[in-house]
């Protein structure tokens, strides 16, 4: 099967939003375009930033995807292509298939997430998005449950913009240019500035904590703001704000006391059958990450920092329930996506 000419435009917009940390982090997000009876969609675990340099889109039988959704199946009918890499379609394929628009863009947009994890933001969302065809859904696990919720919503209305609680943003349009312009417009309307100038991190303390080499200080300065600002620290350690946080960093972020040793923590967690945390926050000092951290996970830490510093101290914040965190950790589709996300683009 030959790729349609329209796929080139989707690759271009996918690369642009994939390179923008404010919209997409690592393998997060997905995009699609419909061409006749075929849905071309980003493959699970691939990076939108690589859209123009790697084969990241797979063709899916559109009618078959809609039938699978109606039957409650997460197995999507990918169309085989000679010489193409064997990739799974995005876990959000059925969502893209059911929307009638030609182009659908799904991003984990920083400003949208900051609003989408608030319990007290609906009135402000309504004010800021006035005039757009939009709707908001409460958190539903990605994949089939989310697609089913969107199917129920779209049986009553056809929004061009979806705000997904504790998740992100979906926009749809007649072509790539219209969809991208709408995404930029939504982010412009929902823009929030960083609210707290965090103190500088303490590199010497972090290096002392990481002396055994199993951890290191986070590379990006913004990650350390999660630990050096008390309000950011409270938000980041109280729970998980969105699915990719859980998948790549684990539930919430633990605080590591700088007067303890990593060896002692390792003994405790080994005794409890638990792995060492992917990342930890050292109060008033900064963030440390495992030496073997995935590139995607470190990007998720940056995402968390950007979201946390946009939440005011008096904001009502919604966190994912423990059972939803566990469902994400146990989900084969997410383990597969994480397994593929081992390199930088």
N, C-alpha and C positions, 0 to 999 in steps of 0.2 A: 504493500500500500504506500502510495506517495503522500507525503505531507502536503496539505493545502498551502497555497500562497499566503493565506491569512495568518498562518502560524508564525511567520517572520515577525509580524507586528506584535504578536503575543510574547514572543521571545524577547523582543526589545523592551517592552514595558515590564516584563517579569524581571529582567536584569536590572532595570532602573530601581524598582521598588526593593529588589533583593539586596541591592548594595546600600540601601538606606536603613541604618540601624533603628531609626524611629518607626519604621514600618514592618520590617522583617528581621528576624535574628536567626542566622544559620539556616537549618532545614525547615524552619517554620513557614507558615503561609502556603497558599497554593493558588494557581490560576488556571483558567480554562477558556477554550473557544469551541463553539459548535460549528461544524461544517457539514451540512446535509444531515445524514443520520449518524455522524461520528462526533464524539466528544473528545477533544484533545486536552488532556489534563496533566498537570505535573505529577511525576512519579513520587511515591512515598519515599521519604528520606533524602531526596535530592535537594539541591540548593537553587533557589530562584536566581541568585547571583551568577550562576553558571549557565543560564538559559541559552546564551548565544555561543557557548564553547563546548557544551556537552549535550548528549541526547537525554533530556530530562522529561520529555513529554511522551505519554503513551496514548494510543487511540483506544477508545472504549465505545462499544455499541450503545448508542444513546437510548434507543427503545429498550434494549436489554437491561441497562442500568436502572431505568425507571421501573421496569418489571421487578427487578431484584429488590428495589426499595419497597414496592408494594407488597412483596412476599416476605419482607423482613430479613433479607439476606444482605450481608456485608461483602459478599463475593461479587466483584464487578467483572463483566464480560470484556476483558481486554482483547483486542484484535491482534493476532500474531503478525509480526513483520519479520521477514527474512533479514538476518544480519543485525537486528536491533537488540540492545541489551534486554535481558529478562528482568523487568522491573514491575513492581506492583503499582497499581493506580493509587493515587492519594486516598487517604482514609476519608476524605470529604467528597469523594466522587459523586455519591448519590445526591448530596446537597447541590453541587454544580449542575447535575443532570436535571433536577426537578425545576430549577429556576428557568423561566422561558427566555431570558436574555441571551444574546449571542456570546457575550463575554462576561465572565465572573472573576473577580479578584478578591481573595481572602488574605488579609494581613493581620499580624499581631501588632497593631499600631499602638505606639506608646500612649498617646493622648486618649485614644479610644479605650484602652485597657484601664487607664486611670479613672475614667468615668464609669466603665462597665463593671468595676469591682466596688463601686460605692452603693450603699443602700439608700442614699439620700440625694441622688443626682438626677432623678427622672424629670423633675420640673425644669432643671437647667438644660438637660438634653433637649427637651421639647422647645425651649426658647431658642437654643443655638441652632437646632436643625429645622426650624420653622421654614416651610416652603418646599422641603424635600419630601419625597415619598419614602418614609423610613419607618422602621419598627424596631422594637427591642425585645429580646428573648431572655428569660432568666437562664442561669447556667444549666446546660445539659451536656452530658459527656459527648465529646467529638465522635464522629462516625455515624453509625446508624441512628442512635437516639437523637442526635442533633438534627439529622436529616428528617426524621419523623416529625420532630417539633416544627421544623421549617415547613414541611408539607402541610401540616395542620394550619399553620399561619397563612400560607399562600393559598389555601382553599377559600380564604375570606378576603385577602388583599394581595397585591403584587408589589411589594416594596422594592425600590432600587437600592436601598441602604438597610443593612441589618446590623444592629449593635448586639453583639453576643455577650451576655453576662459572664464576667470572669473569663473572657476568652479573646475577643477581638472584633474585627470589622469585616463585613462582606459588602462589596458594592458590585453592581451589575449594570451593563449598558449595551447599547446596540453595536458598539465596536470598541476597539482597544483604546482609542483616544478619548471617547466619551467616558469609559469606565475609569481610566486613570485620572481624568480631570475631576470626576466625581469624588474619587478617593482623596485627592489633594484638597478638594473643597471641604470635605467632611473633616479632615485633619486640621485645616485652617480654622474652621468654626469651633472645633473642640480643643484648640491649642491651650495648653497650660504651661506656665513657666515653672522652672524649678523654684521651690518655695523656701528652701533653707540652704544658705551657704555653709557647707560642712567644714569643720576644722581639718587641717592637714593630717595625713596619716603618719604613723610612727614606724618608719621602716626598720629602725634598729630593733624595736620590740618584736616586730613580725619576723625578722630574720632570726632572732633568738628562739622564738617559738618553733621555727621551721628548721632548726639546726640539724635534725637527723636526715633531711633531704626528702622525706616522704610528702611534704607539703612545701609550698612556696607562696610568697605574696602574690596577690592578683596583679595582672599586668596593667590593667587600665585604672587610672586614678579614680574614675567615677565609682568603681566597685567599692573602694575603701570608704566612700561616703555613707555606705550602708551601716558602717560600724562607728564612724566618728561623730555622726549626728544622732542624738538620743531618739528622736522621733522616727527617723529612718530605721534605726535599730529595732524599735518597737514594732513597726509595721512588718519588717522583713522576718522577724522571729515569731510572730503571732500565728502564722499559718501560710498556706499556699494561695496565691492570688489567681493563677491561671494554669492550664494544663501543662504547658511546656516547662514551667518551673518544676513541677512534680517529676516529669519524665526525665529531665536532664540534671536536676539538682537534688531531687528528693523532696519530701514534704518539709515545708518551712525551711529556715536556716538555723542551725544550732549556734549558740554562743560558746566560744572556747575561752576558758579562763587562762590568762597569760601566765599565771603562777603554777599551772598544771603542766604535765608533760604529755606529748603525743603518745609515748609508749604506754603510759598509764591508761589513757583513753582507749588505746588499741586493745589492751588486755581486757578491759571492761566490755567493749563491744564484741570482741571475739567470744568471750564467755556467754554473751547473750545471743550469739549467732548473727550479729549485725555487721555489715561492712562499715568501713570508715566513711564519714560524710564526704561528699564531693567538695563542699565548700563550708567554711565556718567563719564566723565573725568574732574578732577579738575586740571587746569593748574599748572605745577611745583610741584604738590603734589602727584597725583596718581589716581587710578580708584576706583569708588564706584559702588556697585551693590545693587539692591533691595534685601531686606531681604528674599523675597520669590522666588529668582531666581532659575530656574531649574538647576540641575547639568550640563545638556547638554549645557545650555547657558553660564555657566562660562567656560566650555571647549572651546566654540566658541570664547570667549574673549581672551583666551590664544592663540588660532589659529591666531586671528587677530594680536596680538602682535608679534608672530613669523613671520608672513608675512610682516608686516609693516617694521620691522627692517631689512628686506632683500631687501627693495626697496631703491635704491640710490636716493639722492636728485634731480638728474637730469633725473630720469626715467620718461618716459611718462606713466602715469597711467590711465587705463580705469576703469570707475565706471559703475555700472548698471544704466540704465536710470530709471527715476522715474516710468514710466509706467510698467517696468519689476519688480521693487520692489513691486508695488501694486498688480501685477498679482500673485506674490508669496504669499503675505499676504492674498489674497482672495481665494487662491487655497485650496480646501477641502482636497486634498491629503496631503498637507503640514501641515494643521491644525491637521489632524489625526496623522501624524508622530510626531508632537510636543506634542500632548496629551499623547502619549505613552511614551515619553521620560522624565519621572518624577523621575527616580531613578538612582543611580549609579550602575554599574555592581558589 
